[in-house]
Amino acid sequence: MSAGNSSTFNINDGYLEGILRGYKLGLLTKSDYGNLIQCESLDDMKLHLQGTDYGDFLESEPSPIHTTTLQERCTHKMVEQFQYLRTNAVKPLSMFLDYITYNYMIDNVVLLITGTLHERDPEELKEKCHPLGKFSAMSSITLEQTTADLYNNVLVDTPLGQYILGCLEVEDLDEKHVEEIRNTLYKAYLEDFDQFCKGLGEVTYDVMHTVLGFEADRRSINITLNSFGTELEKEDRQKLYPALGRLFPEGIDKLAKAEDPDQVSGAVNHIPEYRNLFQEVSYDEEKSLEDIFFEHEVSLNKLSFEQQYGYGIFYSYFKLKEQEIRNIVWIAECIQQDQKDKIGQYIEIF
């Protein structure tokens, strides 16, 4: 099952690695962003993007273009790339790519639970779901469905069923526990994905253990910060932390006891990299902690392309593509809302 052997890797996965590295060359450059932030309207953005790998993806869209349309079409482009890779992949790469979709599936499941609790139109909910996280059982969701029906007839039959059955009960599906459900599923997912990568060889595992570990640490930090002023008890909070990452176990123990943001900062202080990230937030009012985390995530995912004969680049490319879409949407929003003074606050990739 190892993906680290150069001869077998090239036989099974060399072609798709070449395609993926070609996709990476199509990511927007610093020059592209320089042109985008000079645009006066979204139609100007459309014209510039036609000269990039996005091509004529907005050709059929009438003017004026809206930010939501831009986001949807950019996402569609990313999904097309992913589906081409998945269609042509064989095991174990095909399984690795499936794991990437679980990330989107978790957010879709939480959206469906929330929508069901509020008796929202199922068709409207399905449209809002990320296309990479859709699953066949979605088609059976109806307006009359209860959360118990959703749990028993839909959720347990998804690829996430192994996580749902292992850590959630029907009684947990209420509005009070929505974010806890999301974090519980992410904890199970990250730990499982890390173990799966361990069996794929050193090259894949070295990259993925680093990026998944950072995602686990980011989630643990955010869970702690978001718990202040809520009814979430420290003991329940600790159950949501993934057993993974550079904070585990020492930093996790400190986070579990933290009672304010300063103590959160202190809990990660023993890791120089994280200490520096928190200091950037303190000294730069233009950047939130979320922005700093996104920047660090970009730097980690760029590094994975320095490795060969591993699957980490497939994960990293789509993370970089996600950030590119966030950048495009940010620039578009600034143009639409006439907030040109903030338009340069996107996160550079290359």
Backbone torsions as a table, in degrees:
resi	resn	phi	psi	omega
1	MET	NA	-11.6	-177.4
2	SER	-62.8	139.7	178.3
3	ALA	-103.3	8.6	-171.7
4	GLY	-91.2	-6.2	-179.0
5	ASN	-85.7	123.2	-172.4
6	SER	-62.6	-39.9	-176.6
7	SER	-67.9	-48.9	-179.6
8	THR	-70.7	-33.4	179.3
9	PHE	-61.5	-46.2	-178.1
10	ASN	-66.2	-34.6	179.2
11	ILE	-64.1	-48.6	-174.1
12	ASN	-89.4	-35.4	-167.7
13	ASP	-128.0	-2.3	-175.9
14	GLY	-60.8	-40.7	-179.8
15	TYR	-62.0	-46.3	-177.9
16	LEU	-70.2	-31.6	174.8
17	GLU	-62.7	-41.1	178.5
18	GLY	-62.4	-43.1	177.1
19	ILE	-60.7	-45.1	-177.8
20	LEU	-63.2	-43.2	178.9
21	ARG	-67.0	-29.1	173.5
22	GLY	-67.4	-41.4	175.4
23	TYR	-57.6	-42.5	-177.4
24	LYS	-62.1	-37.0	178.5
25	LEU	-66.0	-19.0	179.7
26	GLY	-88.2	-2.8	176.1
27	LEU	-63.3	147.8	-177.3
28	LEU	-59.5	140.3	-179.0
29	THR	-94.6	173.2	176.6
30	LYS	-59.1	-37.6	178.0
31	SER	-64.4	-40.7	178.3
32	ASP	-60.0	-46.0	179.5
33	TYR	-63.8	-37.7	178.1
34	GLY	-59.7	-37.6	177.5
35	ASN	-73.2	-39.2	-178.2
36	LEU	-63.6	-40.2	-177.3
37	ILE	-74.3	-8.4	175.2
38	GLN	-90.5	-7.8	-177.4
39	CYS	-67.1	145.0	179.8
40	GLU	-96.9	-15.6	-178.9
41	SER	-152.1	168.5	177.9
42	LEU	-69.9	-25.4	175.2
43	ASP	-68.3	-34.3	173.9
44	ASP	-63.8	-40.8	177.7
45	MET	-61.2	-41.6	178.9
46	LYS	-57.7	-44.9	-179.4
47	LEU	-62.2	-43.2	-179.2
48	HIS	-68.3	-43.2	-177.4
49	LEU	-63.6	-23.3	176.7
50	GLN	-63.2	-23.5	179.1
51	GLY	-88.8	4.8	178.2
52	THR	-111.4	-170.9	178.5
53	ASP	-64.0	-15.6	177.2
54	TYR	-69.0	-25.6	175.3
55	GLY	56.8	-137.4	-175.9
56	ASP	-93.2	34.4	-175.3
57	PHE	-63.1	-15.8	178.4
58	LEU	-109.5	11.0	-173.2
59	GLU	-58.4	-37.9	-176.5
60	SER	-86.5	-1.5	-178.0
61	GLU	-88.1	126.6	179.9
62	PRO	-73.8	155.6	175.3
63	SER	-86.0	149.6	-2.1
64	PRO	-80.4	146.1	178.5
65	ILE	-80.0	144.3	177.6
66	HIS	-106.2	156.7	-179.3
67	THR	-58.3	-40.3	-179.1
68	THR	-62.3	-37.9	178.1
69	THR	-65.1	-43.4	179.0
70	LEU	-59.4	-45.4	179.6
71	GLN	-63.7	-44.4	-179.4
72	GLU	-62.3	-43.0	-177.8
73	ARG	-71.4	-37.2	175.9
74	CYS	-63.7	-42.8	179.1
75	THR	-63.8	-40.5	178.7
76	HIS	-59.4	-39.9	178.4
77	LYS	-61.8	-43.6	179.1
78	MET	-64.0	-41.7	-179.6
79	VAL	-64.5	-39.6	176.9
80	GLU	-59.0	-43.3	178.8
81	GLN	-62.9	-45.3	-179.4
82	PHE	-61.9	-46.6	-176.2
83	GLN	-64.5	-33.4	176.7
84	TYR	-63.4	-44.8	179.5
85	LEU	-64.0	-45.4	-176.7
86	ARG	-65.1	-39.4	-179.3
87	THR	-63.2	-33.6	-175.4
88	ASN	-99.2	-0.6	-177.6
89	ALA	-85.0	150.3	172.2
90	VAL	-117.6	166.3	179.4
91	LYS	-64.3	144.8	2.7
92	PRO	-89.5	-2.4	-179.4
93	LEU	-61.5	-38.7	179.9
94	SER	-59.7	-39.6	178.0
95	MET	-68.2	-38.9	177.8
96	PHE	-60.8	-44.2	179.4
97	LEU	-65.8	-34.6	175.8
98	ASP	-61.3	-40.3	178.4
99	TYR	-59.9	-35.4	178.8
100	ILE	-61.3	-36.3	-178.8
101	THR	-71.0	-23.4	-178.6
102	TYR	-61.5	-31.4	177.8
103	ASN	-56.9	-47.9	179.7
104	TYR	-72.3	-33.0	-179.1
105	MET	-64.1	-38.7	178.8
106	ILE	-60.3	-47.2	179.6
107	ASP	-63.9	-36.5	177.1
108	ASN	-65.3	-42.0	179.5
109	VAL	-61.7	-42.9	178.8
110	VAL	-64.3	-39.3	177.0
111	LEU	-61.9	-43.1	179.9
112	LEU	-66.3	-40.1	178.2
113	ILE	-62.9	-48.2	-180.0
114	THR	-60.8	-44.0	-179.9
115	GLY	-64.0	-40.5	178.5
116	THR	-64.3	-41.4	178.5
117	LEU	-61.3	-33.2	-178.4
118	HIS	-98.2	9.6	177.6
119	GLU	54.8	43.1	178.1
120	ARG	-79.9	156.7	178.9
121	ASP	-62.6	120.8	-178.6
122	PRO	-55.9	-38.2	-178.9
123	GLU	-64.5	-38.5	177.4
124	GLU	-64.7	-39.9	179.5
125	LEU	-65.1	-43.5	-178.6
126	LYS	-62.2	-36.4	179.3
127	GLU	-65.9	-30.6	-178.4
128	LYS	-82.6	-13.3	-179.2
129	CYS	-70.6	144.5	177.1
130	HIS	-67.2	130.9	-176.2
131	PRO	-59.6	-28.7	179.6
132	LEU	-76.7	-12.0	-179.1
133	GLY	-110.4	15.6	179.2
134	LYS	-80.9	151.2	179.4
135	PHE	-139.6	157.7	-170.6
136	SER	-60.2	-34.1	-177.0
137	ALA	-66.0	-12.9	178.3
138	MET	-58.0	-32.8	-175.2
139	SER	-64.1	-19.5	-177.5
140	SER	-90.9	-0.7	-179.0
141	ILE	-73.1	131.5	-179.8
142	THR	-125.2	165.0	-179.2
143	LEU	-66.4	-31.3	-177.3
144	GLU	-79.2	-5.5	-173.2
145	GLN	-68.9	138.8	174.7
146	THR	-95.0	170.3	177.3
147	THR	-64.1	-31.0	176.9
148	ALA	-65.6	-41.4	176.3
149	ASP	-62.5	-43.3	-179.6
150	LEU	-59.4	-43.4	-178.9
151	TYR	-66.3	-51.2	-172.0
152	ASN	-76.8	-33.2	-172.8
153	ASN	-104.2	-14.9	-175.6
154	VAL	-123.7	-62.3	-168.6
155	LEU	-63.2	-41.8	-176.4
156	VAL	-69.9	-15.1	179.4
157	ASP	-95.6	3.3	177.4
158	THR	-85.8	168.6	174.1
159	PRO	-59.3	-17.4	178.2
160	LEU	-85.1	-2.1	-176.6
161	GLY	-53.3	-36.9	179.6
162	GLN	-61.8	-33.2	178.1
163	TYR	-80.6	-41.2	-177.0
164	ILE	-64.2	-47.5	-179.9
165	LEU	-65.9	-28.1	-177.0
166	GLY	-81.2	-19.2	-173.4
167	CYS	-143.1	-1.7	-179.4
168	LEU	-128.4	143.5	173.1
169	GLU	-113.9	163.1	178.6
170	VAL	-55.1	-38.5	-177.0
171	GLU	-64.2	-19.3	-179.4
172	ASP	-76.8	-16.0	-173.9
173	LEU	-81.8	70.4	174.4
174	ASP	-134.5	168.5	-172.6
175	GLU	-61.4	-33.0	-178.2
176	LYS	-63.8	-30.3	-172.4
177	HIS	-105.8	10.3	-173.7
178	VAL	-56.4	-50.8	-178.9
179	GLU	-68.7	-31.5	175.9
180	GLU	-66.1	-36.4	177.2
181	ILE	-62.7	-46.8	179.4
182	ARG	-57.8	-48.8	-176.9
183	ASN	-68.4	-33.4	177.5
184	THR	-65.8	-42.8	179.7
185	LEU	-67.9	-40.4	178.8
186	TYR	-64.4	-38.8	178.1
187	LYS	-58.7	-50.8	-179.4
188	ALA	-63.0	-40.9	-178.6
189	TYR	-64.6	-49.5	-177.4
190	LEU	-62.9	-41.9	179.5
191	GLU	-65.4	-41.2	-179.8
192	ASP	-68.6	-44.3	179.6
193	PHE	-61.0	-41.3	179.9
194	ASP	-62.0	-42.7	179.1
195	GLN	-66.8	-37.3	177.1
196	PHE	-61.9	-44.2	-179.1
197	CYS	-65.2	-28.2	-179.8
198	LYS	-61.2	-30.3	-179.4
199	GLY	-86.4	0.8	-176.8
200	LEU	-97.8	5.1	178.7
201	GLY	102.7	162.4	-172.0
202	GLU	-62.7	-40.7	-175.8
203	VAL	-61.7	-50.2	178.7
204	THR	-63.9	-45.3	-175.5
205	TYR	-66.7	-39.7	-179.9
206	ASP	-58.7	-45.2	179.6
207	VAL	-68.5	-50.0	-173.2
208	MET	-71.2	-34.9	178.6
209	HIS	-63.3	-33.7	178.7
210	THR	-71.5	-50.5	-175.6
211	VAL	-72.4	-37.2	177.1
212	LEU	-70.4	-34.4	176.9
213	GLY	-63.6	-40.5	177.2
214	PHE	-65.4	-41.8	178.4
215	GLU	-61.0	-39.6	177.7
216	ALA	-63.7	-44.6	179.3
217	ASP	-63.8	-43.1	178.8
218	ARG	-59.9	-43.9	-179.7
219	ARG	-65.3	-40.3	179.8
220	SER	-63.4	-42.3	178.4
221	ILE	-64.1	-46.6	-178.6
222	ASN	-67.0	-38.0	177.0
223	ILE	-58.7	-43.7	-178.9
224	THR	-65.3	-50.0	-178.5
225	LEU	-61.7	-40.1	-178.1
226	ASN	-75.6	-14.0	-178.3
227	SER	-82.6	-18.3	-178.0
228	PHE	-65.5	131.8	-179.6
229	GLY	81.4	8.3	177.6
230	THR	-112.7	179.7	-179.3
231	GLU	-87.3	1.4	-178.2
232	LEU	-69.8	116.9	-179.8
233	GLU	-73.7	154.7	-179.0
234	LYS	-58.1	-39.1	-178.7
235	GLU	-64.9	-40.0	179.0
236	ASP	-70.9	-36.1	178.3
237	ARG	-61.7	-42.2	-177.4
238	GLN	-63.6	-30.0	179.9
239	LYS	-68.4	-17.2	-177.1
240	LEU	-90.2	-11.5	-178.0
241	TYR	-76.0	128.6	175.9
242	PRO	-65.8	143.0	177.5
243	ALA	-85.4	65.6	-170.4
244	LEU	-165.6	153.5	175.6
245	GLY	104.6	173.3	-176.3
246	ARG	-74.7	-19.2	178.2
247	LEU	-81.3	-15.6	-176.9
248	PHE	-87.8	128.1	4.2
249	PRO	-101.5	-20.0	-171.3
250	GLU	-60.4	-50.8	-178.7
251	GLY	-65.6	-33.5	178.8
252	ILE	-63.6	-41.9	178.0
253	ASP	-60.3	-38.3	179.0
254	LYS	-71.4	-40.2	177.8
255	LEU	-61.6	-37.3	-178.3
256	ALA	-62.0	-26.2	-178.5
257	LYS	-98.2	-7.7	-175.2
258	ALA	-64.1	141.5	-179.0
259	GLU	-121.6	-4.4	177.6
260	ASP	-157.9	167.8	-177.6
261	PRO	-57.3	-34.6	179.3
262	ASP	-63.5	-37.3	178.9
263	GLN	-72.2	-28.5	174.5
264	VAL	-65.8	-45.3	177.4
265	SER	-59.6	-40.2	178.6
266	GLY	-66.8	-31.3	-178.2
267	ALA	-68.7	-25.1	-178.9
268	VAL	-105.1	2.1	-172.3
269	ASN	-63.2	-24.6	-177.4
270	HIS	-75.2	-8.3	176.6
271	ILE	-107.6	106.4	-174.0
272	PRO	-50.6	-41.0	-178.6
273	GLU	-59.4	-46.4	-178.9
274	TYR	-72.3	-35.6	177.2
275	ARG	-59.8	-42.4	179.0
276	ASN	-64.9	-37.1	179.2
277	LEU	-62.6	-43.5	179.3
278	PHE	-66.7	-34.4	178.8
279	GLN	-67.6	-33.3	177.3
280	GLU	-62.0	-37.5	178.9
281	VAL	-66.4	-39.5	-177.5
282	SER	-65.1	-36.7	-172.1
283	TYR	-101.4	-5.1	-178.7
284	ASP	-129.3	99.9	-175.7
285	GLU	-67.9	-14.7	-179.3
286	GLU	-78.9	-13.4	-175.5
287	LYS	-118.1	129.6	173.9
288	SER	-86.6	169.4	176.5
289	LEU	-61.7	-36.0	177.9
290	GLU	-60.9	-43.0	177.9
291	ASP	-60.4	-44.2	-179.1
292	ILE	-62.6	-41.2	178.2
293	PHE	-63.4	-42.1	178.8
294	PHE	-62.1	-41.8	178.8
295	GLU	-60.9	-43.7	-179.5
296	HIS	-66.8	-39.1	177.7
297	GLU	-60.7	-42.3	178.1
298	VAL	-60.1	-45.0	-178.4
299	SER	-63.2	-39.3	178.8
300	LEU	-66.3	-42.0	-177.3
301	ASN	-72.9	-28.5	174.5
302	LYS	-66.3	-37.3	-179.0
303	LEU	-63.4	-30.3	-176.0
304	SER	-63.9	-22.1	-179.5
305	PHE	-75.7	-5.6	175.7
306	GLU	-81.8	-9.4	-179.9
307	GLN	-97.3	155.5	175.4
308	GLN	-126.8	160.3	177.4
309	TYR	61.6	39.1	176.2
310	GLY	-145.7	164.7	-176.1
311	TYR	-94.0	-5.4	-176.5
312	GLY	-55.6	-33.1	-178.0
313	ILE	-65.2	-28.1	179.0
314	PHE	-67.4	-41.5	175.7
315	TYR	-66.8	-46.7	-174.2
316	SER	-65.6	-38.4	-179.8
317	TYR	-58.6	-46.6	-176.2
318	PHE	-71.5	-26.5	172.3
319	LYS	-68.1	-40.3	177.2
320	LEU	-68.1	-36.1	178.5
321	LYS	-65.8	-40.0	175.9
322	GLU	-57.5	-44.5	-178.9
323	GLN	-66.8	-37.5	177.6
324	GLU	-60.2	-42.4	179.4
325	ILE	-65.5	-40.6	176.4
326	ARG	-60.8	-39.8	179.1
327	ASN	-62.4	-45.9	-179.2
328	ILE	-62.0	-44.2	-179.9
329	VAL	-64.5	-40.2	179.0
330	TRP	-60.6	-48.3	179.9
331	ILE	-61.8	-42.7	179.4
332	ALA	-62.5	-42.3	179.1
333	GLU	-63.7	-41.5	179.6
334	CYS	-63.6	-38.2	178.6
335	ILE	-68.1	-45.9	-177.6
336	GLN	-65.3	-35.8	-176.5
337	GLN	-96.1	7.8	179.0
338	ASP	54.3	48.1	178.6
339	GLN	-113.9	53.1	-175.0
340	LYS	-61.4	-23.7	-180.0
341	ASP	-67.5	-18.2	-178.8
342	LYS	-107.7	0.1	-170.8
343	ILE	-64.2	-24.0	-178.8
344	GLY	-84.5	4.4	-176.8
345	GLN	-88.6	32.1	172.5
346	TYR	-85.2	171.1	-176.5
347	ILE	-103.7	114.1	-177.5
348	GLU	-64.5	141.0	177.7
349	ILE	-108.0	-55.7	176.9
350	PHE	-129.5	NA	NA
